[in-house]
Amino acid sequence: MPEVKEIKLLSGQASLLFDFDSPVLAAIAGTGGGKTMTGYWWLHSRMEAYPGNTWGMAEPTWQMLDKVILNSSDPGRPTLEEYFRQVGHHPDYSKGERIIKADFGQVYLYTAENPNSMQGAPLKGFWLDEPGQMSLLAHQTALQRVGMMRGQELLTTTPYNLGWLLTEIAQQNGKGIHVEKWRSIDRPGFPKETYEYMRQHLPPWRFRMMYDAEFERPAGLIYGSFNESVCVIDRFEIPSNWLVYTGHDFGRDNPAVLFTAHDPATGNFFHFHEYIPGPGLSVHERVEAWKKIICLPGEQGKENPKTYNVIKRIGGSVNGEEETRQAYNAHGWIINAPKLKNVEPRIDKVIGLHQLNKIFAFRDMAHYLDEKRTFSRKLDSSGQPTAEIDNEARYHLVSCEQYEMSDFTPETAIRTKSFPRSYLVKAGA
């Protein structure tokens, strides 16, 4: 028999572990606050409560899965396989399949670098560790996987930005979502000296996020000039005489499209539809889906009675993705290369338009807004922004926007003194 050890839970940990009813549990805690062990205990308790089921667990990257779960770098925390052995299970890890088989079920291990790779059969529960570093699509995929079995999702993380973890989780506490927050210092045994040293040497915003689990605006945010109080609006019907542009990001795993309407009377842009496909779709299937969104002539129906006037489709790198463009061209969806070759000038175009409040987005554009709120520069060891974009490959929809806006210059855009009243009326304001 394994040695029985007494576990002293923080009140937040206990509250989450005893909640078997909420569809989503979230432990938002400071660095070293015991988040990962909360995940171990959650898996252990749920697997014994619902034996014979399959579970999922994901880290942001393969490196983190290897360092945190498979080969623990924390001397005070075992690997997940070792933990199961310590509590009397007989785990068997299959490296090729990334499955830990234990006495009461099995755990599939994933990374969220490509959320579509997390797809599969229904699960009884899904644990995302450090989802603050993951995309909204990873969270949605986890919910999808547990939906059929009315399972539960657990999130264990530190805040990293003002993205979906704040808007979709922390701010929705109590609406089927159970959030508990605690500081690093709240965990028994966390060194007070370390906590105070970090308070003195880190930028205040970074200390509050990393050690007090508070959401703060991080340094290095690229689109900080995007004024959400003005430019995020309720959905209204796009007039049929407005011009429509589509921006395309050809990412191998997560190709994306942003549909944008341009009001010729004011020069304002309105992002009105985001497209992130599921796995396994062919070029033909994607093109057919896009045609339905913009409703080409002859395809009007009850669901979409209007035909949008698509002026231009733009996407892909200037030199490296011509073959992909030609594949879409062959199916009747002509995509042009962007006018600007490099990403930094394209970013400058978008920033310039944001400074004029020329780009608007409907507030239900959840994936676009999440990317907009989190698109950042990497930080150096002192917490200062560098020139390098952090995890650039994750940001598909803001790339689509950059391609679209490369055709326009802020200097020639028509600047309105205020948000046009006609839009407010159409939005129901």
ZANUFI-818168 format. One record per residue (C-alpha): x, y, z; residue in three letters; residue number from 1. Coordinates in nm, 2 decimals, always signed. Each point is the difference from the previous one (the first is absolute). Example, Ala and Ser with C-alpha at 12.3 -4.5 7.8 and 13.67 -1.06 7.14 Angstrom:
BEGIN
     px     py     pz residu num
  +1.23  -0.45  +0.78    Ala   1
  +0.14  +0.34  -0.07    Ser   2
This chain:
BEGIN
     px     py     pz residu num
  +0.00  +0.00  +0.00    Met   1
  +0.13  +0.35  -0.08    Pro   2
  +0.08  +0.23  +0.29    Glu   3
  -0.30  +0.22  +0.09    Val   4
  +0.11  +0.36  +0.00    Lys   5
  -0.20  +0.29  +0.14    Glu   6
  -0.07  +0.27  -0.26    Ile   7
  -0.06  +0.35  +0.11    Lys   8
  -0.21  +0.18  -0.25    Leu   9
  -0.05  +0.37  -0.05    Leu  10
  -0.36  +0.10  +0.03    Ser  11
  -0.01  +0.08  -0.37    Gly  12
  +0.14  -0.35  -0.09    Gln  13
  -0.24  -0.17  +0.23    Ala  14
  -0.30  +0.19  -0.14    Ser  15
  +0.10  -0.10  -0.36    Leu  16
  +0.07  -0.36  +0.08    Leu  17
  -0.33  -0.05  +0.18    Phe  18
  -0.20  +0.16  -0.29    Asp  19
  -0.11  -0.29  -0.22    Phe  20
  -0.28  +0.20  -0.16    Asp  21
  +0.14  +0.31  -0.17    Ser  22
  +0.09  -0.06  -0.37    Pro  23
  +0.31  +0.21  +0.03    Val  24
  +0.24  +0.03  +0.30    Leu  25
  +0.28  +0.26  +0.00    Ala  26
  +0.30  +0.03  +0.24    Ala  27
  +0.16  +0.33  -0.08    Ile  28
  +0.30  +0.03  +0.23    Ala  29
  +0.34  +0.15  +0.03    Gly  30
  +0.33  -0.17  -0.11    Thr  31
  +0.07  -0.29  +0.23    Gly  32
  -0.35  +0.01  +0.15    Gly  33
  -0.07  -0.37  -0.04    Gly  34
  -0.20  +0.02  -0.32    Lys  35
  +0.14  -0.32  -0.16    Thr  36
  -0.05  -0.21  +0.31    Met  37
  -0.36  +0.12  +0.00    Thr  38
  -0.02  -0.16  -0.34    Gly  39
  +0.15  -0.32  +0.13    Tyr  40
  -0.25  -0.02  +0.28    Trp  41
  -0.29  +0.09  -0.23    Trp  42
  +0.09  -0.28  -0.24    Leu  43
  +0.05  -0.25  +0.29    His  44
  -0.34  +0.08  +0.16    Ser  45
  -0.19  +0.00  -0.32    Arg  46
  +0.15  -0.32  -0.13    Met  47
  -0.09  -0.18  +0.32    Glu  48
  -0.35  +0.16  +0.01    Ala  49
  -0.07  -0.10  -0.37    Tyr  50
  +0.21  -0.31  -0.06    Pro  51
  +0.05  -0.14  -0.35    Gly  52
  -0.01  +0.33  -0.18    Asn  53
  +0.25  +0.18  -0.22    Thr  54
  +0.15  +0.34  +0.09    Trp  55
  +0.20  +0.27  -0.18    Gly  56
  +0.29  +0.22  +0.12    Met  57
  +0.18  +0.27  -0.20    Ala  58
  +0.30  +0.24  +0.04    Glu  59
  +0.06  +0.29  -0.23    Pro  60
  +0.30  -0.16  -0.17    Thr  61
  +0.17  -0.34  -0.02    Trp  62
  +0.30  +0.14  +0.19    Gln  63
  -0.23  +0.09  +0.29    Met  64
  -0.17  -0.33  -0.01    Leu  65
  +0.34  -0.17  +0.02    Asp  66
  +0.13  +0.22  +0.27    Lys  67
  -0.31  +0.03  +0.22    Val  68
  -0.19  -0.33  -0.04    Ile  69
  +0.23  -0.27  -0.13    Leu  70
  +0.33  +0.11  +0.15    Asn  71
  -0.07  +0.23  +0.29    Ser  72
  +0.25  +0.28  +0.06    Ser  73
  -0.15  +0.08  +0.34    Asp  74
  +0.17  -0.20  +0.28    Pro  75
  -0.32  +0.03  +0.21    Gly  76
  -0.23  -0.14  -0.27    Arg  77
  +0.02  -0.34  -0.16    Pro  78
  -0.08  -0.07  -0.36    Thr  79
  -0.37  -0.09  -0.07    Leu  80
  +0.09  -0.36  -0.05    Glu  81
  +0.20  +0.00  +0.33    Glu  82
  -0.29  +0.16  +0.18    Tyr  83
  -0.24  -0.27  -0.11    Phe  84
  +0.24  -0.26  +0.13    Arg  85
  +0.03  +0.18  +0.33    Gln  86
  -0.37  -0.01  +0.06    Val  87
  -0.02  -0.38  -0.07    Gly  88
  -0.08  -0.01  -0.37    His  89
  +0.20  -0.20  -0.25    His  90
  +0.06  +0.25  -0.29    Pro  91
  +0.15  -0.10  -0.33    Asp  92
  +0.11  +0.28  -0.23    Tyr  93
  +0.00  -0.06  -0.38    Ser  94
  +0.24  +0.25  -0.15    Lys  95
  -0.11  -0.06  -0.36    Gly  96
  -0.36  +0.07  +0.08    Glu  97
  +0.06  +0.24  +0.28    Arg  98
  -0.25  -0.18  +0.23    Ile  99
  +0.03  -0.08  +0.37    Ile 100
  -0.20  -0.30  +0.08    Lys 101
  -0.09  -0.03  +0.37    Ala 102
  -0.23  -0.22  +0.21    Asp 103
  -0.31  +0.22  -0.03    Phe 104
  +0.04  +0.13  -0.35    Gly 105
  +0.24  +0.14  -0.25    Gln 106
  +0.13  +0.35  -0.07    Val 107
  +0.08  +0.13  -0.35    Tyr 108
  +0.28  +0.26  +0.00    Leu 109
  -0.01  +0.29  -0.25    Tyr 110
  +0.16  +0.33  -0.09    Thr 111
  -0.20  +0.31  -0.10    Ala 112
  +0.24  +0.12  -0.27    Glu 113
  -0.25  -0.13  -0.25    Asn 114
  -0.34  -0.01  +0.18    Pro 115
  -0.14  -0.22  -0.28    Asn 116
  +0.24  -0.28  +0.11    Ser 117
  -0.20  -0.01  +0.33    Met 118
  -0.31  -0.12  -0.19    Gln 119
  -0.12  -0.36  +0.05    Gly 120
  -0.26  -0.22  +0.18    Ala 121
  -0.21  +0.13  +0.29    Pro 122
  +0.18  +0.04  +0.34    Leu 123
  -0.12  +0.01  +0.35    Lys 124
  +0.23  +0.29  +0.09    Gly 125
  +0.27  +0.22  -0.14    Phe 126
  +0.27  +0.18  +0.19    Trp 127
  +0.18  +0.29  -0.16    Leu 128
  +0.32  +0.11  +0.18    Asp 129
  +0.11  +0.36  -0.06    Glu 130
  -0.29  +0.07  -0.24    Pro 131
  +0.09  +0.37  +0.03    Gly 132
  +0.27  -0.09  -0.26    Gln 133
  -0.26  -0.17  -0.22    Met 134
  -0.24  +0.12  -0.26    Ser 135
  -0.37  +0.03  +0.05    Leu 136
  -0.04  -0.29  -0.25    Leu 137
  +0.18  -0.23  +0.24    Ala 138
  -0.25  +0.08  +0.28    His 139
  -0.29  -0.05  -0.24    Gln 140
  +0.14  -0.33  -0.12    Thr 141
  +0.03  -0.13  +0.36    Ala 142
  -0.37  +0.10  +0.06    Leu 143
  -0.10  -0.17  -0.32    Gln 144
  +0.18  -0.33  +0.10    Arg 145
  -0.18  -0.01  +0.34    Val 146
  -0.34  +0.12  -0.12    Gly 147
  -0.14  -0.34  -0.11    Met 148
  +0.07  -0.16  +0.34    Met 149
  -0.10  +0.32  +0.20    Arg 150
  +0.35  +0.00  +0.13    Gly 151
  +0.21  +0.27  +0.17    Gln 152
  +0.29  +0.22  -0.11    Glu 153
  +0.27  +0.11  +0.24    Leu 154
  +0.22  +0.30  -0.07    Leu 155
  +0.31  +0.05  +0.22    Thr 156
  +0.20  +0.32  -0.10    Thr 157
  +0.17  +0.32  +0.08    Thr 158
  -0.14  +0.31  -0.18    Pro 159
  +0.22  +0.10  -0.30    Tyr 160
  -0.21  +0.27  -0.18    Asn 161
  -0.35  +0.14  -0.03    Leu 162
  -0.12  -0.26  -0.24    Gly 163
  -0.27  -0.27  +0.01    Trp 164
  +0.10  -0.12  +0.35    Leu 165
  -0.12  +0.33  +0.13    Leu 166
  -0.30  +0.07  -0.23    Thr 167
  -0.14  -0.36  -0.03    Glu 168
  +0.10  -0.14  +0.34    Ile 169
  +0.09  +0.24  +0.28    Ala 170
  -0.27  +0.25  -0.09    Gln 171
  -0.26  -0.28  -0.04    Gln 172
  +0.05  -0.15  +0.35    Asn 173
  -0.33  -0.14  +0.13    Gly 174
  -0.15  -0.06  -0.34    Lys 175
  +0.07  -0.38  -0.01    Gly 176
  +0.37  +0.10  +0.05    Ile 177
  +0.16  -0.04  +0.34    His 178
  +0.31  +0.22  +0.05    Val 179
  +0.23  +0.01  +0.30    Glu 180
  +0.30  +0.23  +0.02    Lys 181
  +0.30  +0.01  +0.24    Trp 182
  +0.34  +0.15  +0.02    Arg 183
  +0.34  -0.18  +0.00    Ser 184
  +0.05  +0.09  +0.37    Ile 185
  -0.33  -0.15  +0.10    Asp 186
  +0.15  -0.35  -0.06    Arg 187
  +0.15  -0.14  +0.32    Pro 188
  +0.37  -0.03  -0.04    Gly 189
  +0.04  +0.26  -0.28    Phe 190
  +0.31  +0.21  +0.10    Pro 191
  -0.10  +0.34  +0.12    Lys 192
  +0.35  +0.12  -0.09    Glu 193
  -0.06  -0.10  -0.36    Thr 194
  -0.33  +0.18  -0.01    Tyr 195
  +0.14  +0.32  +0.14    Glu 196
  +0.31  -0.01  -0.23    Tyr 197
  -0.22  -0.04  -0.31    Met 198
  -0.22  +0.29  +0.12    Arg 199
  +0.30  +0.22  +0.02    Gln 200
  +0.17  -0.10  -0.33    His 201
  -0.28  -0.07  -0.25    Leu 202
  -0.21  +0.27  -0.17    Pro 203
  -0.31  +0.05  +0.21    Pro 204
  -0.24  -0.13  -0.27    Trp 205
  +0.20  -0.32  -0.04    Arg 206
  +0.03  -0.07  +0.37    Phe 207
  -0.38  +0.04  +0.04    Arg 208
  -0.06  -0.24  -0.28    Met 209
  +0.26  -0.26  +0.08    Met 210
  -0.01  +0.00  +0.38    Tyr 211
  -0.34  +0.15  +0.10    Asp 212
  -0.20  -0.16  -0.28    Ala 213
  -0.15  +0.34  -0.10    Glu 214
  -0.08  +0.08  -0.36    Phe 215
  +0.20  +0.30  -0.13    Glu 216
  +0.09  +0.15  -0.34    Arg 217
  +0.34  -0.15  -0.08    Pro 218
  +0.29  +0.20  -0.16    Ala 219
  +0.06  -0.07  -0.36    Gly 220
  -0.37  -0.01  -0.11    Leu 221
  +0.02  +0.09  -0.37    Ile 222
  -0.36  +0.12  -0.06    Tyr 223
  -0.03  +0.20  +0.32    Gly 224
  -0.14  +0.29  -0.21    Ser 225
  -0.32  -0.21  -0.08    Phe 226
  -0.27  +0.19  +0.19    Asn 227
  -0.25  -0.27  +0.10    Glu 228
  -0.23  +0.24  +0.17    Ser 229
  -0.06  +0.16  -0.34    Val 230
  +0.08  -0.26  -0.26    Cys 231
  -0.16  -0.32  +0.14    Val 232
  -0.36  +0.03  -0.08    Ile 233
  -0.33  -0.20  -0.02    Asp 234
  -0.07  -0.18  -0.32    Arg 235
  -0.21  +0.16  -0.27    Phe 236
  -0.09  -0.08  -0.35    Glu 237
  +0.27  +0.08  -0.25    Ile 238
  -0.14  +0.21  -0.29    Pro 239
  +0.01  -0.17  -0.33    Ser 240
  +0.17  +0.29  -0.17    Asn 241
  +0.30  -0.01  +0.23    Trp 242
  +0.33  -0.15  -0.13    Leu 243
  +0.12  -0.33  +0.15    Val 244
  +0.36  -0.12  +0.03    Tyr 245
  +0.12  -0.34  +0.12    Thr 246
  +0.34  -0.06  +0.17    Gly 247
  +0.15  -0.35  -0.01    His 248
  +0.26  -0.16  +0.22    Asp 249
  +0.11  -0.33  -0.16    Phe 250
  +0.13  -0.16  +0.32    Gly 251
  +0.05  -0.37  -0.05    Arg 252
  -0.19  -0.10  +0.31    Asp 253
  -0.24  +0.29  +0.05    Asn 254
  -0.07  +0.19  -0.32    Pro 255
  -0.22  +0.30  +0.07    Ala 256
  -0.21  +0.26  -0.18    Val 257
  -0.12  +0.34  +0.12    Leu 258
  -0.29  +0.16  -0.18    Phe 259
  +0.00  +0.38  +0.01    Thr 260
  -0.24  +0.26  -0.13    Ala 261
  +0.11  +0.35  -0.11    His 262
  -0.25  +0.29  +0.02    Asp 263
  +0.09  +0.22  -0.30    Pro 264
  -0.18  +0.30  +0.16    Ala 265
  +0.23  +0.01  +0.30    Thr 266
  +0.30  -0.22  -0.08    Gly 267
  -0.07  -0.21  +0.31    Asn 268
  +0.07  -0.37  +0.01    Phe 269
  -0.23  -0.26  +0.17    Phe 270
  +0.12  -0.35  +0.08    His 271
  -0.33  -0.20  -0.03    Phe 272
  +0.10  -0.37  -0.03    His 273
  +0.29  -0.22  +0.11    Glu 274
  +0.06  -0.35  -0.14    Tyr 275
  +0.22  -0.26  +0.17    Ile 276
  -0.07  -0.34  -0.16    Pro 277
  +0.00  -0.34  +0.17    Gly 278
  +0.26  -0.26  -0.09    Pro 279
  +0.01  -0.19  -0.33    Gly 280
  -0.19  +0.24  -0.23    Leu 281
  +0.11  +0.00  -0.37    Ser 282
  +0.06  +0.32  -0.20    Val 283
  -0.33  -0.05  -0.18    His 284
  -0.19  -0.04  +0.33    Glu 285
  +0.15  +0.32  +0.14    Arg 286
  -0.08  +0.20  -0.31    Val 287
  -0.36  -0.12  +0.00    Glu 288
  -0.03  +0.11  +0.36    Ala 289
  +0.14  +0.35  -0.08    Trp 290
  -0.24  +0.03  -0.30    Lys 291
  -0.30  -0.06  +0.24    Lys 292
  +0.13  +0.26  +0.24    Ile 293
  +0.01  +0.27  -0.27    Ile 294
  -0.29  -0.16  -0.19    Cys 295
  +0.11  +0.02  -0.37    Leu 296
  -0.26  +0.08  -0.26    Pro 297
  -0.25  -0.28  -0.04    Gly 298
  +0.06  -0.14  +0.35    Glu 299
  -0.23  +0.22  +0.20    Gln 300
  -0.23  -0.17  +0.24    Gly 301
  -0.19  +0.03  +0.32    Lys 302
  +0.31  -0.02  +0.22    Glu 303
  +0.20  +0.27  -0.20    Asn 304
  -0.23  +0.19  -0.24    Pro 305
  +0.27  +0.26  -0.09    Lys 306
  +0.29  +0.00  -0.24    Thr 307
  +0.31  +0.18  +0.12    Tyr 308
  +0.21  +0.20  -0.24    Asn 309
  +0.34  -0.16  +0.04    Val 310
  +0.26  +0.24  -0.14    Ile 311
  +0.32  -0.19  +0.08    Lys 312
  +0.14  -0.30  +0.18    Arg 313
  +0.35  +0.03  +0.14    Ile 314
  +0.23  -0.24  +0.18    Gly 315
  +0.32  -0.20  +0.04    Gly 316
  +0.36  +0.11  -0.01    Ser 317
  +0.11  +0.18  -0.31    Val 318
  +0.26  -0.25  -0.12    Asn 319
  -0.05  -0.33  +0.19    Gly 320
  -0.37  -0.10  -0.04    Glu 321
  -0.08  +0.05  -0.36    Glu 322
  -0.08  -0.37  -0.04    Glu 323
  -0.27  +0.02  +0.27    Thr 324
  -0.15  +0.31  -0.17    Arg 325
  -0.01  -0.19  -0.33    Gln 326
  -0.19  -0.29  +0.17    Ala 327
  -0.27  +0.24  +0.11    Tyr 328
  +0.00  +0.18  -0.33    Asn 329
  -0.07  -0.33  -0.18    Ala 330
  -0.32  -0.03  +0.20    His 331
  -0.12  +0.34  -0.10    Gly 332
  +0.11  +0.19  +0.31    Trp 333
  +0.27  +0.24  -0.13    Ile 334
  +0.24  +0.11  +0.28    Ile 335
  +0.25  +0.28  -0.06    Asn 336
  +0.34  +0.03  +0.16    Ala 337
  +0.02  +0.29  +0.25    Pro 338
  +0.16  +0.33  -0.12    Lys 339
  +0.24  +0.00  +0.30    Leu 340
  +0.26  -0.27  +0.02    Lys 341
  +0.10  +0.02  +0.36    Asn 342
  -0.21  -0.03  +0.32    Val 343
  +0.12  +0.32  +0.18    Glu 344
  -0.12  +0.24  -0.27    Pro 345
  -0.34  -0.18  +0.00    Arg 346
  -0.02  +0.03  +0.38    Ile 347
  +0.08  +0.37  -0.04    Asp 348
  -0.30  +0.04  -0.24    Lys 349
  -0.24  -0.16  +0.26    Val 350
  +0.14  +0.21  +0.28    Ile 351
  -0.05  +0.32  -0.20    Gly 352
  -0.36  -0.09  -0.07    Leu 353
  -0.06  -0.08  +0.36    His 354
  +0.13  +0.34  +0.10    Gln 355
  -0.27  +0.15  -0.22    Leu 356
  -0.27  -0.24  +0.13    Asn 357
  -0.06  -0.12  -0.35    Lys 358
  -0.02  -0.38  +0.08    Ile 359
  -0.31  -0.14  +0.17    Phe 360
  -0.09  -0.35  +0.11    Ala 361
  -0.32  -0.16  +0.10    Phe 362
  +0.02  -0.10  +0.36    Arg 363
  -0.09  -0.36  -0.08    Asp 364
  +0.33  -0.04  -0.19    Met 365
  +0.15  -0.19  +0.29    Ala 366
  +0.31  -0.15  -0.17    His 367
  +0.10  +0.33  -0.17    Tyr 368
  -0.04  +0.20  +0.32    Leu 369
  +0.19  -0.25  +0.20    Asp 370
  +0.29  +0.02  -0.25    Glu 371
  -0.02  +0.38  +0.00    Lys 372
  +0.02  +0.02  +0.38    Arg 373
  +0.30  -0.23  +0.02    Thr 374
  +0.22  +0.06  -0.31    Phe 375
  +0.33  +0.11  +0.16    Ser 376
  +0.37  +0.03  -0.02    Arg 377
  +0.22  -0.24  +0.19    Lys 378
  +0.14  +0.14  +0.32    Leu 379
  +0.37  -0.01  +0.11    Asp 380
  +0.12  -0.11  +0.34    Ser 381
  -0.08  +0.34  +0.14    Ser 382
  -0.36  -0.01  -0.12    Gly 383
  +0.06  +0.25  -0.29    Gln 384
  -0.14  -0.06  -0.35    Pro 385
  +0.24  -0.12  -0.27    Thr 386
  -0.05  +0.03  -0.38    Ala 387
  -0.11  -0.37  -0.03    Glu 388
  -0.36  -0.09  -0.01    Ile 389
  -0.10  -0.25  +0.27    Asp 390
  -0.14  -0.33  -0.14    Asn 391
  -0.08  +0.17  -0.33    Glu 392
  -0.12  -0.33  -0.16    Ala 393
  -0.30  +0.00  +0.23    Arg 394
  -0.15  +0.32  -0.13    Tyr 395
  -0.19  -0.09  -0.31    His 396
  -0.28  +0.26  -0.01    Leu 397
  +0.22  +0.30  +0.08    Val 398
  +0.22  -0.12  -0.29    Ser 399
  -0.31  +0.00  -0.22    Cys 400
  -0.07  +0.36  +0.11    Glu 401
  +0.36  +0.10  -0.08    Gln 402
  -0.04  -0.14  -0.35    Tyr 403
  -0.33  +0.19  -0.06    Glu 404
  +0.13  +0.33  +0.14    Met 405
  +0.32  -0.01  -0.21    Ser 406
  -0.21  +0.14  -0.28    Asp 407
  -0.09  +0.31  +0.19    Phe 408
  +0.19  +0.29  +0.16    Thr 409
  -0.12  +0.18  +0.31    Pro 410
  +0.11  +0.33  -0.15    Glu 411
  -0.26  -0.02  -0.27    Thr 412
  -0.28  -0.15  +0.21    Ala 413
  -0.30  +0.23  +0.06    Ile 414
  +0.01  +0.09  +0.36    Arg 415
  -0.34  +0.06  +0.18    Thr 416
  -0.01  +0.21  +0.31    Lys 417
  -0.22  -0.25  +0.19    Ser 418
  -0.16  -0.34  -0.04    Phe 419
  -0.27  +0.05  -0.27    Pro 420
  -0.35  +0.01  +0.15    Arg 421
  -0.13  -0.22  -0.28    Ser 422
  +0.21  -0.29  +0.13    Tyr 423
  -0.13  +0.05  +0.35    Leu 424
  -0.36  +0.00  -0.12    Val 425
  +0.05  -0.32  -0.20    Lys 426
  +0.17  -0.16  +0.30    Ala 427
  -0.30  +0.07  +0.21    Gly 428
  +0.17  +0.26  +0.22    Ala 429
